[in-house]
């Protein structure tokens, strides 16, 4: 539980950074085996990209970092709670959502 709280704080910090940039305050982090793989905040306004949600960005970054689109075991933490579409893409990439 303490480790989950730690990573949720990382997601919250990303949300705060997104808010400071005028974005909807959402942040996400992907963790596997206690190691951070990716973190991001929303960038839809900044990037002028409707798909630049925090969760999508971390899934993309994790795929690039790990060299594969199906990541195996790991968790995606997001604050506030994820939307159904994000849960679907996270599931396809095999990340469990917290």
N, C-alpha and C positions, 0 to 999 in steps of 0.2 A: 504494500500500500504506500509506503513512504517513497519508493522509487516512482510509482505512478504519479504521486503528488509533485515530485521533482520535475518530471517531464511535462505535467500539466502547467507548471509555472513557466516552462520554456514556451509552450503554446500561447499562454496568456501574454507573455512578453512580446511575442511576435504579433499578437492582436493589438497590443498597445502601439507598437511601431507602425502597424498598418493604419490605425486611427490617426496617428500623428501626421501621416501622409495624405489624410483625407479619404481613406478607404473605409469600407465596412470593417469594423474591428474583429477580424477572425484570424486566428493563428493556428498552425499545425506543426507537428513534429513526428518523424518516423524513427522508431527505436527498434533495434534488433539485438538480442542478447545483451541488453544494458548499454548499448553503444548507439549514439545518435548517428543516423544515416542522412537525414535531411531536416531542414526547418524552413518555414516561410510564413509570411503574412499575405493577406489579400493584396493583389496588385491589378485588379480589373481597371481601375481608373488610370493609374500610372501607365500601365502597358496598353491601354485602350483595347483590351482583350476580354471579352465576356467569359472566357474560360480560365482566366488567371486567378482562380480561387486558391486559397492557401493549400487546401487538400490536394488539388490537382497539381499544383506546383511541387509539393513535396513528393508526390507519387512519381512525377516526371524526373525530378532530381535523383530520387532513389534508384530509378531504373538506369539512369546514366551512370551513377556512382557504382552500382552493382553489376552493370553490363548485362542486364536481363529485365524483361518486363514483368515476369512473375517472380516475386521476391522471396517466396517461401515463408518461413515463420517470422513474424514481427508484428509491431503494433503501430497504428497511426493514432496519435492523440490530437484532438481538436477542441478548441473552445471558441464560441459556444458549441453546443451539441451538433453533430453532423446532420445534413439534409439527406433524404432518401437517395437522391442521385449520387451523392458522394459515397454513401455506404455501398452502392452498387459498383462503382468504379474501384473502390477499395477492395471489395470482395473479389472482383475480377483479377486484380493484381495480387491477391492473396494476403492482404494486410488485414488484421483484425482492428476494428475501430473502437476506441475508448472514449 
